[in-house]
Amino acid sequence: MSDCQKKDIDKSITITVTTQAIIPQPISGSSATGADKYPVINLVGSSGSGGVSLSGKENLTLYPGRYIVSDLDISGNSTLKTIQTNGDPVILYVISSTNVSQVETLSISGNGIANTSTAAGLQIYSNTADAIKLNGNGALRAAIYAPKTSLTLNGGGNSGGIIGTYIGNTIDFNGNNSQIVYDESLGSQNLPIVTGGNVRLTNWRRL
């Protein structure tokens, strides 16, 4: 799963999401750069297990670092805000859902994910076949690498859809504002999602 290896997951720090902001501190003595200089943080729900659900008017801010989450559900007037500082991104590793009744491992509606930087500032990697679904105003500015995943865009609000890039299995466009707008700044980024392995960007065209 990109640069997040099993040894990193085994050493991950588990944090129960009950606070409004998570600010990882760099690993002491680490010579790594970017998000790699932060410990891997396993995000779990307020019950101390399972995925993370934001509803009502709940808000959560993630600062640069590497985060593991099994389920992420954003609804109501909730917002997940990601902050990029000194060029260091927020990286989400989405793993298989622990909830057998959950058909989407990533469901974004409400006010969505507010990424204050370019798409490179929020990178989402998934190794599951669970669906990713964006509803209404569930805007997302991100670079997504999820080769087994089906993506459903149920636009209809004023800002639904993705600004960035998506590499996945299938895409289903529904609603009035369902679209993916390529973030041209990604062309200058050395991201695994763009340059790694056998996948690379050769050209693109506006639809």
C-alpha positions in Angstrom: 0.0 0.0 0.0 2.2 2.8 -1.3 4.9 3.7 1.3 2.9 2.5 4.2 4.3 -1.0 4.8 3.1 -3.7 7.3 5.9 -2.8 9.6 4.5 0.8 9.7 1.0 -0.5 10.5 2.3 -2.7 13.2 3.9 0.3 14.9 1.0 2.6 14.3 -0.4 4.7 17.1 -4.2 4.3 17.7 -6.1 7.5 18.4 -9.8 7.6 19.3 -11.4 10.5 17.5 -12.9 12.6 20.2 -11.0 15.9 19.7 -11.4 18.5 17.0 -7.8 18.4 15.8 -5.0 15.8 15.4 -1.5 17.3 15.1 1.2 14.5 14.7 4.7 15.3 15.8 7.7 14.3 13.7 9.4 11.1 14.7 12.4 12.0 16.8 15.7 11.5 15.0 14.0 10.6 11.7 15.7 11.7 8.5 12.6 11.1 6.4 10.9 13.8 4.6 7.3 14.8 3.8 4.6 12.7 5.5 7.1 9.9 6.1 8.6 11.8 9.0 5.4 11.4 11.0 4.3 8.2 12.8 1.4 6.2 11.3 -1.8 7.0 13.2 -4.7 4.5 13.3 -7.9 6.5 13.6 -10.8 4.7 15.3 -14.3 5.9 16.2 -15.4 7.5 19.5 -16.3 4.0 20.8 -12.6 3.1 20.7 -13.0 0.8 17.7 -14.2 0.7 14.1 -14.3 3.5 11.6 -14.7 7.3 12.0 -18.2 8.9 11.6 -18.8 12.6 11.6 -22.4 13.7 11.7 -24.5 16.6 12.8 -22.1 19.5 13.1 -19.1 17.5 14.1 -15.8 18.8 12.6 -12.3 17.2 12.6 -9.0 18.7 11.4 -6.1 16.6 10.4 -2.6 18.0 10.1 0.2 16.6 8.0 0.9 12.9 8.6 -0.1 9.3 7.7 -3.5 8.0 8.9 -5.1 4.6 8.7 -8.9 4.4 8.7 -11.3 1.5 8.0 -14.5 3.4 7.5 -14.9 7.2 7.1 -18.4 8.5 7.0 -19.1 12.3 6.8 -22.7 13.5 6.8 -25.0 16.3 8.0 -23.2 19.6 8.4 -19.9 17.9 9.3 -16.5 18.7 7.8 -13.2 17.0 7.7 -10.5 19.6 7.2 -7.0 18.7 6.1 -4.1 21.1 6.5 -0.8 21.0 4.5 2.1 22.8 6.1 5.7 23.2 4.8 4.7 21.1 1.8 3.9 18.1 4.0 0.6 16.4 3.0 -2.1 14.5 4.7 -2.1 10.8 3.6 -5.1 8.5 4.3 -4.7 4.8 4.0 -8.2 3.2 3.7 -8.2 -0.4 4.7 -11.0 -3.0 4.5 -14.1 -2.1 6.4 -14.5 -3.8 9.8 -18.3 -3.3 9.6 -19.9 -6.2 7.6 -23.0 -4.1 6.9 -20.9 -1.2 5.5 -20.9 -1.2 1.7 -18.9 2.0 1.3 -15.5 2.3 3.1 -15.5 6.0 2.3 -18.8 8.0 2.2 -18.6 11.7 1.9 -21.6 14.0 2.0 -22.5 17.0 4.3 -19.8 19.6 3.8 -17.3 17.0 2.7 -13.5 17.2 3.1 -12.1 20.7 3.1 -8.5 20.5 1.8 -6.9 23.9 2.1 -4.2 23.2 -0.4 -3.8 21.6 -3.8 -4.9 18.0 -4.6 -1.4 16.8 -3.7 -2.0 18.0 -0.1 -4.5 15.2 0.4 -3.6 11.7 -0.9 -5.9 8.8 -0.4 -4.7 5.2 -1.0 -7.0 2.2 -0.8 -6.3 -1.5 -1.3 -10.0 -2.6 -0.8 -12.8 -3.2 -3.2 -15.2 -1.3 -1.0 -16.9 1.6 -2.7 -16.1 5.3 -2.4 -19.2 7.5 -2.6 -19.6 11.3 -2.8 -23.0 12.8 -2.3 -24.4 16.3 -2.8 -22.0 18.9 -1.6 -19.4 16.3 -0.7 -16.6 18.1 -2.4 -13.2 16.5 -2.5 -9.8 18.0 -3.6 -7.5 15.1 -3.6 -5.3 12.5 -5.4 -6.9 9.1 -5.1 -5.3 5.8 -5.9 -7.8 2.9 -5.4 -7.4 0.4 -8.2 -10.0 -2.1 -6.9 -12.6 0.5 -5.9 -15.8 1.7 -7.5 -16.4 5.5 -7.3 -19.9 6.9 -7.3 -20.4 10.7 -7.7 -24.0 11.7 -6.7 -23.7 15.4 -7.4 -26.6 17.8 -6.9 -25.2 20.4 -4.7 -23.1 23.3 -5.6 -19.7 21.8 -5.1 -20.0 18.0 -5.5 -17.3 16.1 -7.3 -13.5 15.8 -7.2 -10.7 18.2 -8.0 -7.5 16.3 -8.5 -7.2 12.8 -9.9 -8.7 9.3 -9.4 -7.2 6.0 -10.4 -9.7 3.2 -9.7 -11.8 0.4 -11.1 -15.1 2.1 -12.2 -16.7 5.5 -12.0 -20.5 6.2 -11.9 -21.6 9.8 -12.5 -25.0 10.8 -11.2 -26.6 14.2 -10.5 -26.0 17.7 -11.9 -22.5 18.5 -10.7 -20.9 15.1 -10.8 -17.5 15.7 -12.3 -13.7 15.2 -11.9 -11.6 18.2 -12.6 -7.9 17.4 -13.0 -5.6 19.5 -10.8 -2.8 20.5 -13.2 -0.4 21.1 -10.3 -0.2 17.4 -9.9 1.9 17.2 -13.1 4.8 18.8 -11.2 4.4 16.5 -8.1 6.5 13.3 -7.6 3.6 11.3 -6.2 3.4 7.5 -6.1 -0.1 7.9 -7.3 1.2 9.5 -10.5 4.7 8.1 -11.0 4.9 4.9 -9.1 5.0 1.3 -10.4 3.4 0.8 -13.8 1.1 3.8 -13.6 2.1 7.1 -15.0 0.3 10.1 -16.5 1.0 10.4 -20.2 -1.7 12.9 -21.3 -5.1 14.1 -20.4 -7.9 15.9 -22.2 -10.7 18.2 -21.1 -14.2 16.6 -21.5 
